[in-house]
Amino acid sequence: MKYIAITFEVLMIIFISACSSESGNGAYHVADGNVYYNKTIVNIRDISSFEQINHQFAKDKISAYYKNNEIASSDGSSFVLINKNYAKDKAHVYYYNDDLSGSSYYTRRSSVIDILEKAEPETFQLLKDGYSKSSVYGYHHGRTVINSDGKTFKSIGFNYARDSKHAYFNGNEIYESHGASFKLVPRSSYNVDKNYIYYERFNIKHSDPKSFELLSNVSFGKDKNKYYFEGKVIDSAHSDFYVFENSNYAKDKFRAYFGEKAIEGADVTTFVGYPFSRYARDKDWAYNSGKRISLNDKDYLLHLDYMKTH
């Protein structure tokens, strides 16, 4: 009786496993001489050598398979997974992304797997921020980084990369950048190379990278000729330009500023920008994001009360 009970339990486990496979949990299973992925028959090249790698991949001695499809040009005998997005065999590197996104979010996951352009399996490397490389090109989330040089390509953080020729942001070439000298400015969205200052991926024409420095709010910067806010030139800024700490407000002896824009009519002598705030004031007016409001404005007064207690 004990033998019968154990056999019954084993049969139940097998039955439950088979049912869960057919109900769509993404596992392969064999039935009636066929291989199934969920409820779809997979056209296997050599069923005698078939093996499941994980819930999405399988292979035989001839080909590899992604879900219910054969991977074109794959070599099953050498096919291995690199990580959750990459695989390779003796001839190719493959990229796949099973995330739910965009218009397919409420319907189904992607079943697309792509061969990376000119990627050599023996030289392929994973880098940071979704970047990777081989000896010919760099790649970003499986997409070839156009004009990149794989031999010198490297990720430098915060979705930036560079090689001997260019710099890149999110896999796109930064216009007119010089890759060998390109570097990030710490704690900011500014970058520099030997020719330009950049804000994110946009270069600032006629800027001087050698003299560039950040001001107290890292959205502001300056070189020997000009002041900048988020990469935009502050045309009227004077040499005594001062940025209020942790504020988007600034002033010089002639004007007050919100970001790169001068505030018309502000009293420079008494003008003060509040830290971590969209508000400022002078002796006559308060300012909300650079726009004049009454000193008795309800929201402004509430903000002052909040600042006193925090």
Rosetta blueprint (number, residue, H / E / L):
1 M L
2 K H
3 Y H
4 I H
5 A H
6 I H
7 T H
8 F H
9 E H
10 V H
11 L H
12 M H
13 I H
14 I H
15 F H
16 I H
17 S H
18 A H
19 C H
20 S H
21 S H
22 E H
23 S L
24 G L
25 N L
26 G L
27 A L
28 Y E
29 H E
30 V E
31 A E
32 D L
33 G L
34 N E
35 V E
36 Y E
37 Y E
38 N L
39 K L
40 T E
41 I E
42 V E
43 N L
44 I L
45 R L
46 D L
47 I H
48 S H
49 S H
50 F L
51 E E
52 Q E
53 I L
54 N L
55 H L
56 Q L
57 F E
58 A E
59 K E
60 D L
61 K L
62 I L
63 S L
64 A E
65 Y E
66 Y E
67 K L
68 N L
69 N E
70 E E
71 I L
72 A L
73 S L
74 S L
75 D L
76 G H
77 S H
78 S H
79 F L
80 V E
81 L E
82 I L
83 N L
84 K L
85 N L
86 Y E
87 A E
88 K E
89 D L
90 K L
91 A L
92 H L
93 V E
94 Y E
95 Y E
96 Y E
97 N L
98 D L
99 D L
100 L L
101 S L
102 G H
103 S H
104 S H
105 Y L
106 Y L
107 T L
108 R L
109 R L
110 S L
111 S L
112 V L
113 I E
114 D E
115 I E
116 L L
117 E L
118 K L
119 A L
120 E L
121 P L
122 E L
123 T L
124 F L
125 Q E
126 L E
127 L L
128 K L
129 D L
130 G L
131 Y E
132 S E
133 K E
134 S L
135 S L
136 V L
137 Y L
138 G E
139 Y E
140 H E
141 H L
142 G L
143 R E
144 T E
145 V L
146 I L
147 N L
148 S L
149 D L
150 G L
151 K L
152 T L
153 F L
154 K E
155 S E
156 I E
157 G E
158 F L
159 N L
160 Y E
161 A E
162 R E
163 D L
164 S L
165 K L
166 H L
167 A E
168 Y E
169 F E
170 N L
171 G L
172 N E
173 E E
174 I L
175 Y L
176 E L
177 S L
178 H L
179 G H
180 A H
181 S H
182 F L
183 K E
184 L E
185 V L
186 P L
187 R L
188 S L
189 S L
190 Y E
191 N E
192 V E
193 D L
194 K L
195 N L
196 Y L
197 I E
198 Y E
199 Y E
200 E L
201 R L
202 F E
203 N E
204 I E
205 K L
206 H L
207 S L
208 D L
209 P H
210 K H
211 S H
212 F L
213 E E
214 L E
215 L L
216 S L
217 N L
218 V L
219 S L
220 F E
221 G E
222 K E
223 D L
224 K L
225 N L
226 K L
227 Y E
228 Y E
229 F E
230 E L
231 G L
232 K E
233 V E
234 I L
235 D L
236 S L
237 A L
238 H L
239 S L
240 D L
241 F L
242 Y E
243 V E
244 F L
245 E L
246 N L
247 S L
248 N L
249 Y E
250 A E
251 K E
252 D L
253 K L
254 F L
255 R L
256 A E
257 Y E
258 F E
259 G L
260 E L
261 K E
262 A E
263 I E
264 E L
265 G L
266 A L
267 D L
268 V H
269 T H
270 T H
271 F L
272 V E
273 G E
274 Y L
275 P L
276 F L
277 S L
278 R L
279 Y E
280 A E
281 R E
282 D L
283 K L
284 D L
285 W L
286 A E
287 Y E
288 N E
289 S L
290 G L
291 K E
292 R E
293 I E
294 S L
295 L L
296 N L
297 D L
298 K H
299 D H
300 Y H
301 L H
302 L H
303 H H
304 L H
305 D H
306 Y H
307 M H
308 K H
309 T H
310 H L
